[in-house]
Amino acid sequence: MAQYKKILISVPDNLLEELDIMVSNEKTNRSMIVREAMSLYIREKHKVELRDKMKRGYEEMAEINLRLAEGCLGADNDQQSIYEEKLGEMEETW
């Protein structure tokens, strides 16, 4: 079972009023709602961090992939020229 620690937080009056309305409507207590809110906030924060890391990774890979593609472009063009020459030779023999 999870161990709980007590904390003291300060919130604006209007936020506390909204929290108390939720507590009443949901038949729960402040601690439960605050725990759920904290848990949701932390999960969302992790998602944003992961998205940022993935975005940076994709951007880095895009640069690498572009350099690789540009580096191979000459070889591709050479192969295309050889292919076209061979194709032309075959047409001449027909």
PDB file of N, CA, C and O in Angstrom:
ATOM      1  N   MET A   1       0.841  -1.185   0.000  1.00  0.00           N
ATOM      2  CA  MET A   1       0.000   0.000   0.000  1.00  0.00           C
ATOM      3  C   MET A   1       0.881   1.242   0.000  1.00  0.00           C
ATOM      4  O   MET A   1       1.920   1.274   0.659  1.00  0.00           O
ATOM      5  N   ALA A   2       0.465   2.257  -0.736  1.00  0.00           N
ATOM      6  CA  ALA A   2       1.246   3.488  -0.837  1.00  0.00           C
ATOM      7  C   ALA A   2       1.232   4.233   0.494  1.00  0.00           C
ATOM      8  O   ALA A   2       0.231   4.266   1.210  1.00  0.00           O
ATOM      9  N   GLN A   3       2.367   4.819   0.791  1.00  0.00           N
ATOM     10  CA  GLN A   3       2.449   5.651   1.990  1.00  0.00           C
ATOM     11  C   GLN A   3       2.133   7.086   1.598  1.00  0.00           C
ATOM     12  O   GLN A   3       2.513   7.542   0.520  1.00  0.00           O
ATOM     13  N   TYR A   4       1.453   7.779   2.460  1.00  0.00           N
ATOM     14  CA  TYR A   4       1.075   9.155   2.189  1.00  0.00           C
ATOM     15  C   TYR A   4       1.848  10.095   3.091  1.00  0.00           C
ATOM     16  O   TYR A   4       2.132   9.780   4.246  1.00  0.00           O
ATOM     17  N   LYS A   5       2.184  11.257   2.545  1.00  0.00           N
ATOM     18  CA  LYS A   5       2.826  12.327   3.309  1.00  0.00           C
ATOM     19  C   LYS A   5       1.891  13.521   3.288  1.00  0.00           C
ATOM     20  O   LYS A   5       1.240  13.789   2.279  1.00  0.00           O
ATOM     21  N   LYS A   6       1.825  14.221   4.374  1.00  0.00           N
ATOM     22  CA  LYS A   6       1.010  15.432   4.421  1.00  0.00           C
ATOM     23  C   LYS A   6       1.842  16.599   3.916  1.00  0.00           C
ATOM     24  O   LYS A   6       3.031  16.721   4.209  1.00  0.00           O
ATOM     25  N   ILE A   7       1.169  17.459   3.140  1.00  0.00           N
ATOM     26  CA  ILE A   7       1.825  18.678   2.666  1.00  0.00           C
ATOM     27  C   ILE A   7       0.887  19.848   2.936  1.00  0.00           C
ATOM     28  O   ILE A   7      -0.320  19.671   3.100  1.00  0.00           O
ATOM     29  N   LEU A   8       1.451  21.017   2.977  1.00  0.00           N
ATOM     30  CA  LEU A   8       0.672  22.227   3.180  1.00  0.00           C
ATOM     31  C   LEU A   8       0.818  23.064   1.920  1.00  0.00           C
ATOM     32  O   LEU A   8       1.932  23.387   1.507  1.00  0.00           O
ATOM     33  N   ILE A   9      -0.313  23.415   1.309  1.00  0.00           N
ATOM     34  CA  ILE A   9      -0.255  24.241   0.106  1.00  0.00           C
ATOM     35  C   ILE A   9      -1.154  25.459   0.286  1.00  0.00           C
ATOM     36  O   ILE A   9      -2.112  25.439   1.059  1.00  0.00           O
ATOM     37  N   SER A  10      -0.823  26.504  -0.439  1.00  0.00           N
ATOM     38  CA  SER A  10      -1.643  27.717  -0.434  1.00  0.00           C
ATOM     39  C   SER A  10      -2.290  27.854  -1.797  1.00  0.00           C
ATOM     40  O   SER A  10      -1.627  27.730  -2.827  1.00  0.00           O
ATOM     41  N   VAL A  11      -3.589  28.112  -1.798  1.00  0.00           N
ATOM     42  CA  VAL A  11      -4.317  28.285  -3.057  1.00  0.00           C
ATOM     43  C   VAL A  11      -5.211  29.516  -2.939  1.00  0.00           C
ATOM     44  O   VAL A  11      -5.627  29.886  -1.841  1.00  0.00           O
ATOM     45  N   PRO A  12      -5.500  30.140  -4.067  1.00  0.00           N
ATOM     46  CA  PRO A  12      -6.417  31.284  -4.030  1.00  0.00           C
ATOM     47  C   PRO A  12      -7.818  30.846  -3.582  1.00  0.00           C
ATOM     48  O   PRO A  12      -8.212  29.696  -3.774  1.00  0.00           O
ATOM     49  N   ASP A  13      -8.548  31.773  -2.990  1.00  0.00           N
ATOM     50  CA  ASP A  13      -9.889  31.467  -2.482  1.00  0.00           C
ATOM     51  C   ASP A  13     -10.792  30.870  -3.557  1.00  0.00           C
ATOM     52  O   ASP A  13     -11.492  29.887  -3.313  1.00  0.00           O
ATOM     53  N   ASN A  14     -10.773  31.471  -4.753  1.00  0.00           N
ATOM     54  CA  ASN A  14     -11.686  30.996  -5.799  1.00  0.00           C
ATOM     55  C   ASN A  14     -11.365  29.559  -6.220  1.00  0.00           C
ATOM     56  O   ASN A  14     -12.273  28.795  -6.546  1.00  0.00           O
ATOM     57  N   LEU A  15     -10.092  29.188  -6.214  1.00  0.00           N
ATOM     58  CA  LEU A  15      -9.713  27.823  -6.571  1.00  0.00           C
ATOM     59  C   LEU A  15     -10.186  26.843  -5.493  1.00  0.00           C
ATOM     60  O   LEU A  15     -10.652  25.745  -5.797  1.00  0.00           O
ATOM     61  N   LEU A  16     -10.060  27.254  -4.247  1.00  0.00           N
ATOM     62  CA  LEU A  16     -10.519  26.405  -3.144  1.00  0.00           C
ATOM     63  C   LEU A  16     -12.039  26.233  -3.193  1.00  0.00           C
ATOM     64  O   LEU A  16     -12.555  25.149  -2.919  1.00  0.00           O
ATOM     65  N   GLU A  17     -12.749  27.303  -3.541  1.00  0.00           N
ATOM     66  CA  GLU A  17     -14.207  27.209  -3.659  1.00  0.00           C
ATOM     67  C   GLU A  17     -14.588  26.201  -4.752  1.00  0.00           C
ATOM     68  O   GLU A  17     -15.482  25.377  -4.560  1.00  0.00           O
ATOM     69  N   GLU A  18     -13.905  26.273  -5.892  1.00  0.00           N
ATOM     70  CA  GLU A  18     -14.179  25.316  -6.974  1.00  0.00           C
ATOM     71  C   GLU A  18     -13.867  23.889  -6.538  1.00  0.00           C
ATOM     72  O   GLU A  18     -14.606  22.956  -6.852  1.00  0.00           O
ATOM     73  N   LEU A  19     -12.771  23.733  -5.814  1.00  0.00           N
ATOM     74  CA  LEU A  19     -12.396  22.410  -5.318  1.00  0.00           C
ATOM     75  C   LEU A  19     -13.471  21.870  -4.384  1.00  0.00           C
ATOM     76  O   LEU A  19     -13.851  20.703  -4.477  1.00  0.00           O
ATOM     77  N   ASP A  20     -13.956  22.714  -3.490  1.00  0.00           N
ATOM     78  CA  ASP A  20     -14.980  22.271  -2.540  1.00  0.00           C
ATOM     79  C   ASP A  20     -16.284  21.903  -3.249  1.00  0.00           C
ATOM     80  O   ASP A  20     -16.983  20.985  -2.819  1.00  0.00           O
ATOM     81  N   ILE A  21     -16.613  22.603  -4.317  1.00  0.00           N
ATOM     82  CA  ILE A  21     -17.805  22.249  -5.102  1.00  0.00           C
ATOM     83  C   ILE A  21     -17.611  20.865  -5.718  1.00  0.00           C
ATOM     84  O   ILE A  21     -18.524  20.038  -5.697  1.00  0.00           O
ATOM     85  N   MET A  22     -16.426  20.616  -6.263  1.00  0.00           N
ATOM     86  CA  MET A  22     -16.136  19.296  -6.838  1.00  0.00           C
ATOM     87  C   MET A  22     -16.211  18.212  -5.774  1.00  0.00           C
ATOM     88  O   MET A  22     -16.765  17.138  -6.012  1.00  0.00           O
ATOM     89  N   VAL A  23     -15.659  18.490  -4.613  1.00  0.00           N
ATOM     90  CA  VAL A  23     -15.682  17.521  -3.514  1.00  0.00           C
ATOM     91  C   VAL A  23     -17.124  17.157  -3.176  1.00  0.00           C
ATOM     92  O   VAL A  23     -17.456  15.988  -2.984  1.00  0.00           O
ATOM     93  N   SER A  24     -17.966  18.172  -3.109  1.00  0.00           N
ATOM     94  CA  SER A  24     -19.370  17.942  -2.780  1.00  0.00           C
ATOM     95  C   SER A  24     -20.073  17.157  -3.885  1.00  0.00           C
ATOM     96  O   SER A  24     -20.811  16.212  -3.607  1.00  0.00           O
ATOM     97  N   ASN A  25     -19.844  17.547  -5.133  1.00  0.00           N
ATOM     98  CA  ASN A  25     -20.501  16.881  -6.265  1.00  0.00           C
ATOM     99  C   ASN A  25     -20.041  15.435  -6.440  1.00  0.00           C
ATOM    100  O   ASN A  25     -20.837  14.564  -6.791  1.00  0.00           O
ATOM    101  N   GLU A  26     -18.781  15.189  -6.200  1.00  0.00           N
ATOM    102  CA  GLU A  26     -18.218  13.860  -6.446  1.00  0.00           C
ATOM    103  C   GLU A  26     -18.191  12.986  -5.200  1.00  0.00           C
ATOM    104  O   GLU A  26     -17.736  11.843  -5.247  1.00  0.00           O
ATOM    105  N   LYS A  27     -18.671  13.514  -4.106  1.00  0.00           N
ATOM    106  CA  LYS A  27     -18.699  12.756  -2.846  1.00  0.00           C
ATOM    107  C   LYS A  27     -17.322  12.163  -2.524  1.00  0.00           C
ATOM    108  O   LYS A  27     -17.180  10.965  -2.280  1.00  0.00           O
ATOM    109  N   THR A  28     -16.338  13.024  -2.533  1.00  0.00           N
ATOM    110  CA  THR A  28     -14.968  12.594  -2.241  1.00  0.00           C
ATOM    111  C   THR A  28     -14.363  13.587  -1.264  1.00  0.00           C
ATOM    112  O   THR A  28     -15.094  14.253  -0.531  1.00  0.00           O
ATOM    113  N   ASN A  29     -13.055  13.696  -1.241  1.00  0.00           N
ATOM    114  CA  ASN A  29     -12.427  14.666  -0.350  1.00  0.00           C
ATOM    115  C   ASN A  29     -11.356  15.458  -1.107  1.00  0.00           C
ATOM    116  O   ASN A  29     -10.961  15.089  -2.213  1.00  0.00           O
ATOM    117  N   ARG A  30     -10.911  16.518  -0.511  1.00  0.00           N
ATOM    118  CA  ARG A  30      -9.913  17.389  -1.151  1.00  0.00           C
ATOM    119  C   ARG A  30      -8.647  16.620  -1.506  1.00  0.00           C
ATOM    120  O   ARG A  30      -8.107  16.761  -2.603  1.00  0.00           O
ATOM    121  N   SER A  31      -8.188  15.816  -0.576  1.00  0.00           N
ATOM    122  CA  SER A  31      -6.929  15.093  -0.796  1.00  0.00           C
ATOM    123  C   SER A  31      -6.989  14.229  -2.046  1.00  0.00           C
ATOM    124  O   SER A  31      -6.044  14.192  -2.833  1.00  0.00           O
ATOM    125  N   MET A  32      -8.104  13.537  -2.221  1.00  0.00           N
ATOM    126  CA  MET A  32      -8.245  12.647  -3.376  1.00  0.00           C
ATOM    127  C   MET A  32      -8.200  13.452  -4.676  1.00  0.00           C
ATOM    128  O   MET A  32      -7.505  13.070  -5.618  1.00  0.00           O
ATOM    129  N   ILE A  33      -8.927  14.548  -4.730  1.00  0.00           N
ATOM    130  CA  ILE A  33      -8.942  15.355  -5.954  1.00  0.00           C
ATOM    131  C   ILE A  33      -7.573  15.970  -6.217  1.00  0.00           C
ATOM    132  O   ILE A  33      -7.120  16.000  -7.362  1.00  0.00           O
ATOM    133  N   VAL A  34      -6.915  16.456  -5.180  1.00  0.00           N
ATOM    134  CA  VAL A  34      -5.580  17.045  -5.361  1.00  0.00           C
ATOM    135  C   VAL A  34      -4.594  15.974  -5.820  1.00  0.00           C
ATOM    136  O   VAL A  34      -3.760  16.243  -6.683  1.00  0.00           O
ATOM    137  N   ARG A  35      -4.671  14.765  -5.262  1.00  0.00           N
ATOM    138  CA  ARG A  35      -3.790  13.675  -5.705  1.00  0.00           C
ATOM    139  C   ARG A  35      -4.019  13.358  -7.179  1.00  0.00           C
ATOM    140  O   ARG A  35      -3.067  13.213  -7.946  1.00  0.00           O
ATOM    141  N   GLU A  36      -5.286  13.253  -7.568  1.00  0.00           N
ATOM    142  CA  GLU A  36      -5.604  12.965  -8.971  1.00  0.00           C
ATOM    143  C   GLU A  36      -5.098  14.079  -9.887  1.00  0.00           C
ATOM    144  O   GLU A  36      -4.547  13.812 -10.955  1.00  0.00           O
ATOM    145  N   ALA A  37      -5.290  15.328  -9.462  1.00  0.00           N
ATOM    146  CA  ALA A  37      -4.840  16.465 -10.269  1.00  0.00           C
ATOM    147  C   ALA A  37      -3.318  16.467 -10.413  1.00  0.00           C
ATOM    148  O   ALA A  37      -2.792  16.718 -11.497  1.00  0.00           O
ATOM    149  N   MET A  38      -2.620  16.187  -9.321  1.00  0.00           N
ATOM    150  CA  MET A  38      -1.154  16.141  -9.374  1.00  0.00           C
ATOM    151  C   MET A  38      -0.682  15.018 -10.285  1.00  0.00           C
ATOM    152  O   MET A  38       0.247  15.192 -11.074  1.00  0.00           O
ATOM    153  N   SER A  39      -1.324  13.880 -10.168  1.00  0.00           N
ATOM    154  CA  SER A  39      -0.952  12.726 -10.983  1.00  0.00           C
ATOM    155  C   SER A  39      -1.169  13.025 -12.465  1.00  0.00           C
ATOM    156  O   SER A  39      -0.313  12.721 -13.296  1.00  0.00           O
ATOM    157  N   LEU A  40      -2.313  13.621 -12.792  1.00  0.00           N
ATOM    158  CA  LEU A  40      -2.610  13.989 -14.175  1.00  0.00           C
ATOM    159  C   LEU A  40      -1.594  15.009 -14.689  1.00  0.00           C
ATOM    160  O   LEU A  40      -1.102  14.885 -15.811  1.00  0.00           O
ATOM    161  N   TYR A  41      -1.285  16.003 -13.881  1.00  0.00           N
ATOM    162  CA  TYR A  41      -0.320  17.033 -14.271  1.00  0.00           C
ATOM    163  C   TYR A  41       1.049  16.416 -14.567  1.00  0.00           C
ATOM    164  O   TYR A  41       1.683  16.750 -15.569  1.00  0.00           O
ATOM    165  N   ILE A  42       1.493  15.530 -13.707  1.00  0.00           N
ATOM    166  CA  ILE A  42       2.806  14.894 -13.890  1.00  0.00           C
ATOM    167  C   ILE A  42       2.818  14.041 -15.154  1.00  0.00           C
ATOM    168  O   ILE A  42       3.788  14.080 -15.912  1.00  0.00           O
ATOM    169  N   ARG A  43       1.756  13.270 -15.394  1.00  0.00           N
ATOM    170  CA  ARG A  43       1.681  12.459 -16.623  1.00  0.00           C
ATOM    171  C   ARG A  43       1.733  13.339 -17.865  1.00  0.00           C
ATOM    172  O   ARG A  43       2.461  13.040 -18.812  1.00  0.00           O
ATOM    173  N   GLU A  44       0.964  14.421 -17.864  1.00  0.00           N
ATOM    174  CA  GLU A  44       0.949  15.325 -19.019  1.00  0.00           C
ATOM    175  C   GLU A  44       2.310  15.980 -19.221  1.00  0.00           C
ATOM    176  O   GLU A  44       2.753  16.159 -20.355  1.00  0.00           O
ATOM    177  N   LYS A  45       2.964  16.333 -18.137  1.00  0.00           N
ATOM    178  CA  LYS A  45       4.299  16.943 -18.216  1.00  0.00           C
ATOM    179  C   LYS A  45       5.278  15.960 -18.859  1.00  0.00           C
ATOM    180  O   LYS A  45       6.090  16.354 -19.696  1.00  0.00           O
ATOM    181  N   HIS A  46       5.205  14.692 -18.474  1.00  0.00           N
ATOM    182  CA  HIS A  46       6.072  13.669 -19.067  1.00  0.00           C
ATOM    183  C   HIS A  46       5.784  13.501 -20.558  1.00  0.00           C
ATOM    184  O   HIS A  46       6.705  13.327 -21.355  1.00  0.00           O
ATOM    185  N   LYS A  47       4.500  13.554 -20.933  1.00  0.00           N
ATOM    186  CA  LYS A  47       4.141  13.438 -22.349  1.00  0.00           C
ATOM    187  C   LYS A  47       4.744  14.579 -23.161  1.00  0.00           C
ATOM    188  O   LYS A  47       5.279  14.360 -24.248  1.00  0.00           O
ATOM    189  N   VAL A  48       4.656  15.791 -22.632  1.00  0.00           N
ATOM    190  CA  VAL A  48       5.208  16.957 -23.331  1.00  0.00           C
ATOM    191  C   VAL A  48       6.720  16.813 -23.470  1.00  0.00           C
ATOM    192  O   VAL A  48       7.276  17.087 -24.534  1.00  0.00           O
ATOM    193  N   GLU A  49       7.381  16.388 -22.408  1.00  0.00           N
ATOM    194  CA  GLU A  49       8.836  16.197 -22.461  1.00  0.00           C
ATOM    195  C   GLU A  49       9.206  15.137 -23.494  1.00  0.00           C
ATOM    196  O   GLU A  49      10.160  15.317 -24.250  1.00  0.00           O
ATOM    197  N   LEU A  50       8.463  14.041 -23.532  1.00  0.00           N
ATOM    198  CA  LEU A  50       8.730  12.980 -24.499  1.00  0.00           C
ATOM    199  C   LEU A  50       8.522  13.481 -25.924  1.00  0.00           C
ATOM    200  O   LEU A  50       9.331  13.199 -26.808  1.00  0.00           O
ATOM    201  N   ARG A  51       7.431  14.230 -26.150  1.00  0.00           N
ATOM    202  CA  ARG A  51       7.186  14.795 -27.486  1.00  0.00           C
ATOM    203  C   ARG A  51       8.327  15.710 -27.910  1.00  0.00           C
ATOM    204  O   ARG A  51       8.761  15.676 -29.061  1.00  0.00           O
ATOM    205  N   ASP A  52       8.812  16.530 -26.976  1.00  0.00           N
ATOM    206  CA  ASP A  52       9.924  17.438 -27.294  1.00  0.00           C
ATOM    207  C   ASP A  52      11.184  16.655 -27.655  1.00  0.00           C
ATOM    208  O   ASP A  52      11.882  16.998 -28.609  1.00  0.00           O
ATOM    209  N   LYS A  53      11.471  15.605 -26.889  1.00  0.00           N
ATOM    210  CA  LYS A  53      12.644  14.776 -27.193  1.00  0.00           C
ATOM    211  C   LYS A  53      12.506  14.117 -28.556  1.00  0.00           C
ATOM    212  O   LYS A  53      13.458  14.077 -29.336  1.00  0.00           O
ATOM    213  N   MET A  54      11.314  13.600 -28.839  1.00  0.00           N
ATOM    214  CA  MET A  54      11.090  12.948 -30.128  1.00  0.00           C
ATOM    215  C   MET A  54      11.213  13.955 -31.270  1.00  0.00           C
ATOM    216  O   MET A  54      11.787  13.646 -32.315  1.00  0.00           O
ATOM    217  N   LYS A  55      10.680  15.144 -31.071  1.00  0.00           N
ATOM    218  CA  LYS A  55      10.769  16.179 -32.105  1.00  0.00           C
ATOM    219  C   LYS A  55      12.226  16.511 -32.396  1.00  0.00           C
ATOM    220  O   LYS A  55      12.633  16.589 -33.555  1.00  0.00           O
ATOM    221  N   ARG A  56      13.009  16.704 -31.339  1.00  0.00           N
ATOM    222  CA  ARG A  56      14.442  16.998 -31.533  1.00  0.00           C
ATOM    223  C   ARG A  56      15.137  15.844 -32.244  1.00  0.00           C
ATOM    224  O   ARG A  56      15.969  16.062 -33.125  1.00  0.00           O
ATOM    225  N   GLY A  57      14.797  14.623 -31.865  1.00  0.00           N
ATOM    226  CA  GLY A  57      15.396  13.451 -32.504  1.00  0.00           C
ATOM    227  C   GLY A  57      15.060  13.376 -33.981  1.00  0.00           C
ATOM    228  O   GLY A  57      15.929  13.100 -34.808  1.00  0.00           O
ATOM    229  N   TYR A  58      13.794  13.624 -34.313  1.00  0.00           N
ATOM    230  CA  TYR A  58      13.393  13.602 -35.723  1.00  0.00           C
ATOM    231  C   TYR A  58      14.084  14.714 -36.502  1.00  0.00           C
ATOM    232  O   TYR A  58      14.483  14.514 -37.649  1.00  0.00           O
ATOM    233  N   GLU A  59      14.227  15.887 -35.884  1.00  0.00           N
ATOM    234  CA  GLU A  59      14.903  16.990 -36.566  1.00  0.00           C
ATOM    235  C   GLU A  59      16.371  16.650 -36.813  1.00  0.00           C
ATOM    236  O   GLU A  59      16.905  16.935 -37.885  1.00  0.00           O
ATOM    237  N   GLU A  60      17.022  16.042 -35.823  1.00  0.00           N
ATOM    238  CA  GLU A  60      18.420  15.634 -36.000  1.00  0.00           C
ATOM    239  C   GLU A  60      18.532  14.573 -37.087  1.00  0.00           C
ATOM    240  O   GLU A  60      19.434  14.631 -37.922  1.00  0.00           O
ATOM    241  N   MET A  61      17.632  13.617 -37.081  1.00  0.00           N
ATOM    242  CA  MET A  61      17.672  12.566 -38.097  1.00  0.00           C
ATOM    243  C   MET A  61      17.370  13.121 -39.482  1.00  0.00           C
ATOM    244  O   MET A  61      17.896  12.621 -40.476  1.00  0.00           O
ATOM    245  N   ALA A  62      16.535  14.142 -39.558  1.00  0.00           N
ATOM    246  CA  ALA A  62      16.221  14.741 -40.858  1.00  0.00           C
ATOM    247  C   ALA A  62      17.488  15.308 -41.488  1.00  0.00           C
ATOM    248  O   ALA A  62      17.718  15.144 -42.686  1.00  0.00           O
ATOM    249  N   GLU A  63      18.302  15.972 -40.685  1.00  0.00           N
ATOM    250  CA  GLU A  63      19.561  16.522 -41.197  1.00  0.00           C
ATOM    251  C   GLU A  63      20.499  15.404 -41.652  1.00  0.00           C
ATOM    252  O   GLU A  63      21.124  15.502 -42.708  1.00  0.00           O
ATOM    253  N   ILE A  64      20.593  14.360 -40.863  1.00  0.00           N
ATOM    254  CA  ILE A  64      21.459  13.228 -41.209  1.00  0.00           C
ATOM    255  C   ILE A  64      20.953  12.555 -42.482  1.00  0.00           C
ATOM    256  O   ILE A  64      21.735  12.260 -43.386  1.00  0.00           O
ATOM    257  N   ASN A  65      19.649  12.313 -42.548  1.00  0.00           N
ATOM    258  CA  ASN A  65      19.076  11.664 -43.730  1.00  0.00           C
ATOM    259  C   ASN A  65      19.254  12.512 -44.981  1.00  0.00           C
ATOM    260  O   ASN A  65      19.499  11.977 -46.061  1.00  0.00           O
ATOM    261  N   LEU A  66      19.134  13.818 -44.847  1.00  0.00           N
ATOM    262  CA  LEU A  66      19.332  14.703 -45.996  1.00  0.00           C
ATOM    263  C   LEU A  66      20.771  14.611 -46.493  1.00  0.00           C
ATOM    264  O   LEU A  66      21.014  14.535 -47.698  1.00  0.00           O
ATOM    265  N   ARG A  67      21.721  14.619 -45.561  1.00  0.00           N
ATOM    266  CA  ARG A  67      23.135  14.501 -45.962  1.00  0.00           C
ATOM    267  C   ARG A  67      23.397  13.163 -46.645  1.00  0.00           C
ATOM    268  O   ARG A  67      24.112  13.105 -47.645  1.00  0.00           O
ATOM    269  N   LEU A  68      22.827  12.097 -46.113  1.00  0.00           N
ATOM    270  CA  LEU A  68      23.001  10.778 -46.733  1.00  0.00           C
ATOM    271  C   LEU A  68      22.394  10.748 -48.135  1.00  0.00           C
ATOM    272  O   LEU A  68      23.002  10.232 -49.073  1.00  0.00           O
ATOM    273  N   ALA A  69      21.204  11.301 -48.267  1.00  0.00           N
ATOM    274  CA  ALA A  69      20.543  11.315 -49.576  1.00  0.00           C
ATOM    275  C   ALA A  69      21.342  12.142 -50.575  1.00  0.00           C
ATOM    276  O   ALA A  69      21.515  11.737 -51.724  1.00  0.00           O
ATOM    277  N   GLU A  70      21.825  13.294 -50.137  1.00  0.00           N
ATOM    278  CA  GLU A  70      22.618  14.134 -51.036  1.00  0.00           C
ATOM    279  C   GLU A  70      23.916  13.435 -51.419  1.00  0.00           C
ATOM    280  O   GLU A  70      24.374  13.543 -52.556  1.00  0.00           O
ATOM    281  N   GLY A  71      24.507  12.721 -50.469  1.00  0.00           N
ATOM    282  CA  GLY A  71      25.751  12.004 -50.735  1.00  0.00           C
ATOM    283  C   GLY A  71      25.565  10.881 -51.741  1.00  0.00           C
ATOM    284  O   GLY A  71      26.482  10.568 -52.501  1.00  0.00           O
ATOM    285  N   CYS A  72      24.400  10.280 -51.751  1.00  0.00           N
ATOM    286  CA  CYS A  72      24.133   9.160 -52.662  1.00  0.00           C
ATOM    287  C   CYS A  72      23.552   9.616 -53.993  1.00  0.00           C
ATOM    288  O   CYS A  72      23.429   8.812 -54.917  1.00  0.00           O
ATOM    289  N   LEU A  73      23.199  10.873 -54.106  1.00  0.00           N
ATOM    290  CA  LEU A  73      22.570  11.367 -55.328  1.00  0.00           C
ATOM    291  C   LEU A  73      23.481  11.193 -56.535  1.00  0.00           C
ATOM    292  O   LEU A  73      23.022  10.798 -57.607  1.00  0.00           O
ATOM    293  N   GLY A  74      24.761  11.483 -56.371  1.00  0.00           N
ATOM    294  CA  GLY A  74      25.708  11.318 -57.476  1.00  0.00           C
ATOM    295  C   GLY A  74      25.785   9.872 -57.937  1.00  0.00           C
ATOM    296  O   GLY A  74      25.794   9.601 -59.137  1.00  0.00           O
ATOM    297  N   ALA A  75      25.841   8.950 -56.995  1.00  0.00           N
ATOM    298  CA  ALA A  75      25.903   7.526 -57.339  1.00  0.00           C
ATOM    299  C   ALA A  75      24.616   7.096 -58.043  1.00  0.00           C
ATOM    300  O   ALA A  75      24.658   6.323 -59.000  1.00  0.00           O
ATOM    301  N   ASP A  76      23.487   7.591 -57.577  1.00  0.00           N
ATOM    302  CA  ASP A  76      22.219   7.270 -58.236  1.00  0.00           C
ATOM    303  C   ASP A  76      22.206   7.792 -59.671  1.00  0.00           C
ATOM    304  O   ASP A  76      21.766   7.098 -60.588  1.00  0.00           O
ATOM    305  N   ASN A  77      22.686   9.000 -59.854  1.00  0.00           N
ATOM    306  CA  ASN A  77      22.728   9.575 -61.202  1.00  0.00           C
ATOM    307  C   ASN A  77      23.658   8.776 -62.107  1.00  0.00           C
ATOM    308  O   ASN A  77      23.349   8.553 -63.278  1.00  0.00           O
ATOM    309  N   ASP A  78      24.799   8.344 -61.566  1.00  0.00           N
ATOM    310  CA  ASP A  78      25.731   7.524 -62.349  1.00  0.00           C
ATOM    311  C   ASP A  78      25.058   6.223 -62.782  1.00  0.00           C
ATOM    312  O   ASP A  78      25.172   5.814 -63.937  1.00  0.00           O
ATOM    313  N   GLN A  79      24.365   5.583 -61.859  1.00  0.00           N
ATOM    314  CA  GLN A  79      23.681   4.329 -62.182  1.00  0.00           C
ATOM    315  C   GLN A  79      22.574   4.553 -63.212  1.00  0.00           C
ATOM    316  O   GLN A  79      22.357   3.718 -64.090  1.00  0.00           O
ATOM    317  N   GLN A  80      21.889   5.661 -63.100  1.00  0.00           N
ATOM    318  CA  GLN A  80      20.840   5.976 -64.075  1.00  0.00           C
ATOM    319  C   GLN A  80      21.444   6.153 -65.466  1.00  0.00           C
ATOM    320  O   GLN A  80      20.884   5.677 -66.454  1.00  0.00           O
ATOM    321  N   SER A  81      22.582   6.836 -65.544  1.00  0.00           N
ATOM    322  CA  SER A  81      23.257   7.030 -66.838  1.00  0.00           C
ATOM    323  C   SER A  81      23.688   5.697 -67.431  1.00  0.00           C
ATOM    324  O   SER A  81      23.493   5.456 -68.623  1.00  0.00           O
ATOM    325  N   ILE A  82      24.272   4.828 -66.610  1.00  0.00           N
ATOM    326  CA  ILE A  82      24.704   3.507 -67.082  1.00  0.00           C
ATOM    327  C   ILE A  82      23.493   2.721 -67.584  1.00  0.00           C
ATOM    328  O   ILE A  82      23.552   2.094 -68.642  1.00  0.00           O
ATOM    329  N   TYR A  83      22.415   2.754 -66.838  1.00  0.00           N
ATOM    330  CA  TYR A  83      21.193   2.051 -67.229  1.00  0.00           C
ATOM    331  C   TYR A  83      20.687   2.558 -68.576  1.00  0.00           C
ATOM    332  O   TYR A  83      20.332   1.769 -69.452  1.00  0.00           O
ATOM    333  N   GLU A  84      20.657   3.873 -68.735  1.00  0.00           N
ATOM    334  CA  GLU A  84      20.165   4.442 -69.989  1.00  0.00           C
ATOM    335  C   GLU A  84      21.072   4.091 -71.163  1.00  0.00           C
ATOM    336  O   GLU A  84      20.593   3.850 -72.271  1.00  0.00           O
ATOM    337  N   GLU A  85      22.392   4.063 -70.919  1.00  0.00           N
ATOM    338  CA  GLU A  85      23.326   3.661 -71.982  1.00  0.00           C
ATOM    339  C   GLU A  85      23.054   2.218 -72.407  1.00  0.00           C
ATOM    340  O   GLU A  85      22.968   1.919 -73.598  1.00  0.00           O
ATOM    341  N   LYS A  86      22.920   1.331 -71.428  1.00  0.00           N
ATOM    342  CA  LYS A  86      22.659  -0.082 -71.724  1.00  0.00           C
ATOM    343  C   LYS A  86      21.319  -0.245 -72.441  1.00  0.00           C
ATOM    344  O   LYS A  86      21.197  -1.043 -73.369  1.00  0.00           O
ATOM    345  N   LEU A  87      20.343   0.499 -72.014  1.00  0.00           N
ATOM    346  CA  LEU A  87      19.037   0.439 -72.648  1.00  0.00           C
ATOM    347  C   LEU A  87      19.126   0.906 -74.102  1.00  0.00           C
ATOM    348  O   LEU A  87      18.517   0.314 -74.993  1.00  0.00           O
ATOM    349  N   GLY A  88      19.889   1.970 -74.325  1.00  0.00           N
ATOM    350  CA  GLY A  88      20.094   2.468 -75.684  1.00  0.00           C
ATOM    351  C   GLY A  88      20.803   1.444 -76.550  1.00  0.00           C
ATOM    352  O   GLY A  88      20.452   1.273 -77.717  1.00  0.00           O
ATOM    353  N   GLU A  89      21.800   0.757 -75.992  1.00  0.00           N
ATOM    354  CA  GLU A  89      22.524  -0.276 -76.738  1.00  0.00           C
ATOM    355  C   GLU A  89      21.584  -1.420 -77.117  1.00  0.00           C
ATOM    356  O   GLU A  89      21.680  -1.971 -78.214  1.00  0.00           O
ATOM    357  N   MET A  90      20.686  -1.771 -76.216  1.00  0.00           N
ATOM    358  CA  MET A  90      19.746  -2.853 -76.494  1.00  0.00           C
ATOM    359  C   MET A  90      18.782  -2.452 -77.605  1.00  0.00           C
ATOM    360  O   MET A  90      18.431  -3.275 -78.450  1.00  0.00           O
ATOM    361  N   GLU A  91      18.356  -1.202 -77.609  1.00  0.00           N
ATOM    362  CA  GLU A  91      17.433  -0.739 -78.642  1.00  0.00           C
ATOM    363  C   GLU A  91      18.094  -0.747 -80.014  1.00  0.00           C
ATOM    364  O   GLU A  91      17.445  -1.017 -81.025  1.00  0.00           O
ATOM    365  N   GLU A  92      19.397  -0.448 -80.040  1.00  0.00           N
ATOM    366  CA  GLU A  92      20.123  -0.428 -81.308  1.00  0.00           C
ATOM    367  C   GLU A  92      20.224  -1.834 -81.907  1.00  0.00           C
ATOM    368  O   GLU A  92      20.250  -1.982 -83.128  1.00  0.00           O
ATOM    369  N   THR A  93      20.281  -2.853 -81.068  1.00  0.00           N
ATOM    370  CA  THR A  93      20.417  -4.225 -81.561  1.00  0.00           C
ATOM    371  C   THR A  93      19.089  -4.801 -82.023  1.00  0.00           C
ATOM    372  O   THR A  93      19.097  -5.855 -82.658  1.00  0.00           O
ATOM    373  N   TRP A  94      18.017  -4.216 -81.762  1.00  0.00           N
ATOM    374  CA  TRP A  94      16.712  -4.742 -82.163  1.00  0.00           C
ATOM    375  C   TRP A  94      16.486  -4.375 -83.554  1.00  0.00           C
ATOM    376  O   TRP A  94      15.444  -4.709 -84.119  1.00  0.00           O
TER     377      TRP A  94
END
